Amino acid sequence: MWWPPVSVVSMPIGYAIPVALIAFCTAVAVIGPRPPHTRPSYWGYWVTFQINEQPFLPLYVLVAISALALAQGDVDSLGGGIVFAVALLTAAGLFALVRRALATGPALRRALAEGGIELTLARRPWAHILLAPFTVRRRDVALVRNLSYGDAGRANLLDVYHRHDRPPGAPVLVFFHGGGFRLGSKNREARALLNHLAAQGWVCVNANYRLAPAAHYPEHHIDGKKVIAWVRAHAAEYGGDPRTIVVSGTSAGAHMASMIALTPNDPAFQPGFEEADTSVAAVVAFSGYYGRLDGPGSSPLDRLGDAPPFLVVHGANDSLSLVEDTRDFVSRLREKSKSPIVYAELPGGQHAFDLFFYLRYSYVIEAVAAFGAGIARRASAVD
């Protein structure tokens, strides 16, 4: 019996393993969750997050290892040719993810238009997106780190971002990180957003808060209220206008931001500082969880009423916080509130898309800036 030479059928393992890994993650990201999406998929998140939100990086890897395989003759065998074909299909899948991200801008523009806000999309900063996605600092922005707002040590520290010239009367954005109320810190999400807004003249605050298992509901939200009270007392020192505070957050932070907005000056969340004004002008919620933490009253859904304006942003392919739950929250909030409730669903967006500066997030940052400018104009008109 005749057998083909080993060189014809051999598999270049060093080339095949990374291609197979990238191909698997890309395929899961492209397919995405299928409705009805009834429960979180933690494995789906960890398998797809990096690929989904940074498809150019695995594309660079594919190009580099394929070029090396071609140079070394690894694709001359049948096995190597199959791996090379898989690499080409995977590259096509990565470009499909990029195409979905490009649809983010029009989706945000339509959503804001429904809320009466015009979003004019600028040219994409392609050099930043392609070459420096992990770079978020701005030279024109000062960062004041680790200011204390409470007595819980590191859990009660916040950072302030402001432009060096501190323009007076600046609107303020307060951000709370995600992590399921069990992990995370102010050094993770939204730093590109905070730097961008600060460069435009905003004062931005990024805060830690107490986490489980050491803390339980409502202690996280009490810390959130303390941050708002601190900002109202100290924002002017950095050029901020304490009358225009927008509260924001990702995942668990979106839960906190929503609860803060829906419970203005509620003494149950302000033990020892009941007289402080903790009302806010608007909410920007990313990838939010809006369910209960500990029985009745611990969910934003339990606190629905006339609310300040909301901008709710959620990825259509979010594996951890279900987009179906966010749609329900938005629908029920619109029934109760007289203010604009803007909902933007991002095509192909995964959970915590605000960790890096990527194509999708560059659109989101512009949308938040436009929404925030509208809120600031609204506050000025009232004054």
C-alpha positions as CSV (number, residue, x, y, z in Angstrom):
1,M,0.0,0.0,0.0
2,W,1.3,3.5,-0.9
3,W,1.5,6.2,1.7
4,P,2.2,9.9,0.9
5,P,5.4,11.3,2.2
6,V,5.4,12.5,5.8
7,S,6.2,16.0,4.6
8,V,2.9,16.1,2.6
9,V,0.6,15.2,5.5
10,S,2.5,16.5,8.5
11,M,0.8,19.1,10.7
12,P,2.8,22.2,11.7
13,I,1.8,22.1,15.4
14,G,3.4,25.4,16.3
15,Y,1.3,27.1,13.6
16,A,-1.8,25.1,14.1
17,I,-2.3,25.7,17.8
18,P,-2.5,29.5,17.8
19,V,-4.6,29.5,14.6
20,A,-7.0,27.0,16.1
21,L,-7.3,29.0,19.3
22,I,-8.0,32.3,17.5
23,A,-10.4,30.6,15.1
24,F,-12.4,29.1,17.9
25,C,-12.7,32.4,19.8
26,T,-13.6,34.2,16.6
27,A,-16.3,31.7,15.6
28,V,-17.9,32.0,19.1
29,A,-17.8,35.8,18.9
30,V,-19.2,35.9,15.3
31,I,-22.1,33.5,16.2
32,G,-22.8,35.2,19.5
33,P,-25.6,34.4,21.9
34,R,-28.9,33.4,20.3
35,P,-32.3,34.6,21.7
36,P,-33.9,34.0,24.0
37,H,-30.8,34.8,26.0
38,T,-32.0,33.5,29.4
39,R,-28.8,33.2,31.6
40,P,-25.3,34.7,31.7
41,S,-22.5,32.8,29.9
42,Y,-19.3,33.3,31.7
43,W,-17.3,31.0,29.4
44,G,-18.7,32.9,26.4
45,Y,-17.5,36.1,27.9
46,W,-14.0,35.0,28.6
47,V,-13.6,33.2,25.3
48,T,-14.9,36.2,23.2
49,F,-14.3,39.4,25.0
50,Q,-10.7,40.2,23.8
51,I,-11.4,39.0,20.3
52,N,-14.7,40.9,20.1
53,E,-13.5,44.2,21.4
54,Q,-10.0,44.1,19.9
55,P,-10.2,42.1,16.7
56,F,-7.2,43.9,15.2
57,L,-4.8,42.4,17.7
58,P,-5.5,38.7,16.8
59,L,-5.5,39.8,13.2
60,Y,-1.9,41.0,13.6
61,V,-1.0,37.7,15.3
62,L,-2.6,35.7,12.4
63,V,-0.7,37.7,9.8
64,A,2.6,37.4,11.7
65,I,2.4,33.6,12.3
66,S,1.1,32.9,8.8
67,A,4.0,34.9,7.2
68,L,6.4,33.0,9.3
69,A,4.8,29.7,8.3
70,L,5.0,30.6,4.6
71,A,8.6,31.6,5.0
72,Q,9.5,28.3,6.7
73,G,7.5,26.2,4.2
74,D,5.1,25.0,6.9
75,V,2.1,25.4,4.5
76,D,3.6,23.1,1.8
77,S,2.1,20.0,3.5
78,L,-1.6,19.1,3.4
79,G,-1.9,19.8,7.1
80,G,-0.2,23.1,6.8
81,G,-2.4,24.1,3.9
82,I,-5.5,23.3,5.9
83,V,-4.2,25.4,8.8
84,F,-3.5,28.3,6.4
85,A,-7.1,28.0,5.0
86,V,-8.5,28.1,8.5
87,A,-6.4,31.3,9.2
88,L,-7.9,32.9,6.1
89,L,-11.4,32.1,7.2
90,T,-10.6,33.4,10.7
91,A,-9.3,36.7,9.2
92,A,-12.6,37.0,7.4
93,G,-14.4,36.4,10.7
94,L,-12.4,39.1,12.4
95,F,-13.2,41.6,9.6
96,A,-16.9,40.7,10.2
97,L,-16.4,41.8,13.9
98,V,-14.9,45.0,12.7
99,R,-17.8,45.6,10.4
100,R,-20.2,45.2,13.3
101,A,-18.2,47.7,15.3
102,L,-18.5,50.2,12.4
103,A,-22.3,49.9,12.8
104,T,-22.0,51.3,16.3
105,G,-21.9,54.9,15.1
106,P,-25.2,54.9,13.1
107,A,-26.9,52.9,16.0
108,L,-25.9,55.6,18.5
109,R,-26.8,58.4,16.2
110,R,-30.3,57.0,15.7
111,A,-30.8,56.4,19.4
112,L,-29.7,60.0,20.4
113,A,-31.9,61.4,17.6
114,E,-34.9,59.8,19.3
115,G,-34.0,61.7,22.4
116,G,-33.7,65.0,20.6
117,I,-29.9,65.0,20.6
118,E,-27.8,65.4,17.4
119,L,-24.7,63.3,17.1
120,T,-22.2,64.4,14.5
121,L,-19.6,61.6,14.0
122,A,-16.1,62.7,13.5
123,R,-13.4,60.8,11.6
124,R,-12.2,57.7,13.4
125,P,-8.8,58.2,15.1
126,W,-7.4,55.1,13.3
127,A,-3.8,55.5,14.4
128,H,-4.9,55.4,18.0
129,I,-7.3,52.5,17.4
130,L,-4.9,50.4,15.4
131,L,-1.6,51.1,17.1
132,A,-2.2,52.3,20.7
133,P,-5.6,50.8,22.0
134,F,-4.3,50.6,25.6
135,T,-3.2,54.3,25.7
136,V,-5.8,56.4,27.4
137,R,-4.0,59.3,29.1
138,R,-4.2,62.9,27.7
139,R,-1.4,65.5,28.0
140,D,-4.0,68.2,28.6
141,V,-5.6,66.4,31.4
142,A,-4.5,66.4,35.1
143,L,-5.2,63.3,37.2
144,V,-5.5,63.8,41.0
145,R,-5.3,60.3,42.6
146,N,-6.6,58.7,45.7
147,L,-8.6,61.4,47.4
148,S,-10.6,60.1,50.4
149,Y,-14.4,60.5,50.6
150,G,-15.1,58.2,53.5
151,D,-13.6,56.1,56.3
152,A,-13.3,52.8,54.5
153,G,-9.7,53.1,53.5
154,R,-8.8,52.1,49.9
155,A,-12.5,51.3,49.3
156,N,-13.4,55.0,49.8
157,L,-10.8,56.6,47.5
158,L,-11.6,58.5,44.2
159,D,-9.6,60.0,41.4
160,V,-10.4,63.4,39.8
161,Y,-9.7,64.2,36.1
162,H,-9.7,67.8,35.0
163,R,-8.2,70.0,32.3
164,H,-5.1,71.8,33.4
165,D,-6.7,75.2,33.0
166,R,-9.7,74.2,35.1
167,P,-12.4,76.1,33.1
168,P,-15.1,77.2,35.6
169,G,-18.7,75.9,35.5
170,A,-17.7,72.5,34.1
171,P,-20.3,69.7,34.2
172,V,-19.2,66.7,36.3
173,L,-19.3,63.0,35.5
174,V,-19.0,60.5,38.3
175,F,-18.2,57.0,37.3
176,F,-18.5,53.6,39.2
177,H,-16.7,50.5,38.0
178,G,-18.2,47.1,37.4
179,G,-17.3,43.7,38.9
180,G,-20.6,42.2,40.3
181,F,-20.1,44.1,43.6
182,R,-17.3,41.7,44.4
183,L,-14.3,42.9,42.5
184,G,-12.9,45.7,40.4
185,S,-11.4,49.1,41.0
186,K,-11.4,52.7,39.7
187,N,-8.3,51.8,37.6
188,R,-10.2,49.7,35.0
189,E,-13.1,50.8,32.9
190,A,-14.0,54.1,31.2
191,R,-10.6,55.8,31.6
192,A,-10.6,56.7,27.9
193,L,-14.0,58.3,28.3
194,L,-13.0,60.2,31.5
195,N,-9.8,61.5,29.8
196,H,-11.8,62.5,26.7
197,L,-14.5,64.4,28.6
198,A,-11.9,66.1,30.9
199,A,-10.0,67.3,27.8
200,Q,-13.3,68.9,26.6
201,G,-13.6,70.8,29.9
202,W,-15.5,68.3,32.1
203,V,-14.5,67.4,35.6
204,C,-14.6,63.6,35.9
205,V,-14.6,61.5,39.1
206,N,-13.8,57.8,39.2
207,A,-14.5,56.1,42.5
208,N,-13.9,52.9,44.4
209,Y,-16.6,51.6,46.8
210,R,-16.9,48.8,49.3
211,L,-17.2,45.3,47.9
212,A,-18.6,41.9,49.0
213,P,-18.0,39.8,51.0
214,A,-16.9,42.5,53.4
215,A,-19.8,44.8,52.3
216,H,-23.4,44.1,51.5
217,Y,-26.4,46.0,50.1
218,P,-27.0,48.8,50.7
219,E,-23.4,49.6,51.8
220,H,-22.2,49.8,48.1
221,H,-24.9,52.3,47.3
222,I,-24.3,54.3,50.5
223,D,-20.7,54.8,49.3
224,G,-22.1,55.9,46.0
225,K,-24.2,58.6,47.7
226,K,-21.1,59.7,49.7
227,V,-19.3,60.2,46.4
228,I,-22.1,62.4,45.1
229,A,-22.1,64.4,48.4
230,W,-18.3,64.8,48.2
231,V,-18.5,66.0,44.6
232,R,-21.2,68.5,45.4
233,A,-18.9,69.9,48.2
234,H,-15.6,69.8,46.3
235,A,-16.3,70.0,42.5
236,A,-15.8,73.7,42.4
237,E,-12.2,73.3,43.5
238,Y,-11.4,71.7,40.2
239,G,-13.7,73.9,38.1
240,G,-16.8,71.7,38.3
241,D,-20.3,72.9,38.6
242,P,-21.9,71.0,41.5
243,R,-25.4,71.7,40.0
244,T,-24.7,69.5,36.9
245,I,-23.6,66.0,38.1
246,V,-24.0,63.1,35.7
247,V,-23.6,59.7,37.3
248,S,-22.4,56.7,35.3
249,G,-21.1,53.2,35.6
250,T,-20.5,49.8,34.0
251,S,-22.4,46.6,34.9
252,A,-22.7,46.7,38.7
253,G,-21.7,50.4,38.4
254,A,-24.7,51.0,36.2
255,H,-26.9,49.4,38.9
256,M,-25.3,51.9,41.4
257,A,-25.7,54.9,39.1
258,S,-29.4,54.0,38.4
259,M,-30.2,53.5,42.1
260,I,-28.5,56.8,43.0
261,A,-30.6,58.7,40.4
262,L,-33.8,56.9,41.4
263,T,-33.4,57.6,45.1
264,P,-32.5,61.3,45.4
265,N,-31.9,62.4,49.0
266,D,-33.3,59.1,50.4
267,P,-32.2,59.0,54.0
268,A,-32.0,55.2,53.9
269,F,-29.0,55.5,51.7
270,Q,-27.5,58.5,53.6
271,P,-26.9,57.5,57.2
272,G,-25.1,60.3,59.0
273,F,-25.3,62.7,56.0
274,E,-29.0,62.8,55.5
275,E,-29.0,66.6,54.8
276,A,-26.6,66.2,51.8
277,D,-28.1,66.8,48.3
278,T,-27.4,63.6,46.4
279,S,-29.7,64.3,43.4
280,V,-28.1,64.1,39.9
281,A,-28.8,65.6,36.6
282,A,-28.6,62.5,34.4
283,V,-27.4,58.9,34.2
284,V,-25.1,57.1,31.6
285,A,-25.3,53.3,32.1
286,F,-23.2,50.8,30.3
287,S,-23.8,47.0,30.2
288,G,-26.0,47.3,33.2
289,Y,-27.3,44.7,35.7
290,Y,-30.7,46.0,37.0
291,G,-31.8,43.1,39.1
292,R,-32.1,42.7,42.9
293,L,-29.2,42.3,45.2
294,D,-31.0,41.5,48.5
295,G,-34.7,41.3,48.5
296,P,-37.4,43.9,47.6
297,G,-36.1,47.5,47.1
298,S,-32.6,46.5,46.1
299,S,-33.2,46.8,42.3
300,P,-33.6,49.9,40.2
301,L,-36.8,48.2,38.9
302,D,-38.2,48.6,42.5
303,R,-37.5,52.3,42.5
304,L,-39.0,53.4,39.2
305,G,-40.6,56.9,39.1
306,D,-40.0,60.2,37.5
307,A,-36.3,60.0,36.8
308,P,-33.6,62.4,35.3
309,P,-32.6,61.7,31.7
310,F,-30.9,58.4,31.1
311,L,-28.6,57.2,28.4
312,V,-28.5,53.4,28.5
313,V,-26.0,51.6,26.3
314,H,-25.8,47.8,26.0
315,G,-24.1,45.4,23.7
316,A,-26.3,43.1,21.7
317,N,-24.0,40.2,22.3
318,D,-23.4,40.8,26.0
319,S,-22.7,37.5,27.7
320,L,-22.9,38.6,31.3
321,S,-25.6,41.2,31.7
322,L,-28.5,40.1,29.5
323,V,-29.6,42.6,26.8
324,E,-33.2,41.3,27.3
325,D,-33.2,42.5,30.9
326,T,-31.9,45.9,29.9
327,R,-34.7,46.3,27.3
328,D,-37.2,45.5,30.0
329,F,-35.7,48.1,32.3
330,V,-35.7,50.8,29.7
331,S,-39.3,50.0,28.7
332,R,-40.5,50.2,32.3
333,L,-38.5,53.3,33.0
334,R,-40.0,55.1,30.0
335,E,-43.5,54.3,31.3
336,K,-42.7,56.1,34.6
337,S,-40.4,58.9,33.7
338,K,-41.2,62.2,31.9
339,S,-37.5,62.7,31.0
340,P,-35.8,61.4,27.9
341,I,-34.7,57.8,28.3
342,V,-32.3,57.1,25.4
343,Y,-31.5,53.5,24.7
344,A,-28.7,52.4,22.3
345,E,-28.1,48.8,21.5
346,L,-24.6,48.2,20.1
347,P,-24.4,45.7,17.2
348,G,-22.1,42.8,18.3
349,G,-21.1,44.6,21.5
350,Q,-19.8,42.4,24.4
351,H,-19.8,43.1,28.1
352,A,-17.5,45.8,29.5
353,F,-16.6,47.2,26.1
354,D,-15.2,50.2,27.8
355,L,-12.0,48.6,29.1
356,F,-9.9,49.7,26.1
357,F,-9.9,52.3,23.4
358,Y,-11.3,50.5,20.4
359,L,-13.4,51.3,17.4
360,R,-16.7,50.6,19.1
361,Y,-15.8,52.5,22.2
362,S,-14.6,55.5,20.2
363,Y,-18.2,55.9,19.0
364,V,-19.6,55.5,22.5
365,I,-17.3,58.2,23.8
366,E,-18.6,60.6,21.2
367,A,-22.2,59.7,22.0
368,V,-21.7,60.3,25.8
369,A,-20.1,63.6,25.1
370,A,-23.0,64.7,22.9
371,F,-25.5,63.5,25.6
372,G,-23.6,65.2,28.3
373,A,-23.5,68.5,26.4
374,G,-27.3,68.3,26.0
375,I,-27.7,67.8,29.7
376,A,-25.4,70.7,30.4
377,R,-27.4,73.0,28.1
378,R,-30.6,71.8,29.8
379,A,-29.2,72.7,33.2
380,S,-28.1,76.1,32.0
381,A,-31.5,76.8,30.5
382,V,-33.2,76.0,33.9
383,D,-30.8,78.3,35.7
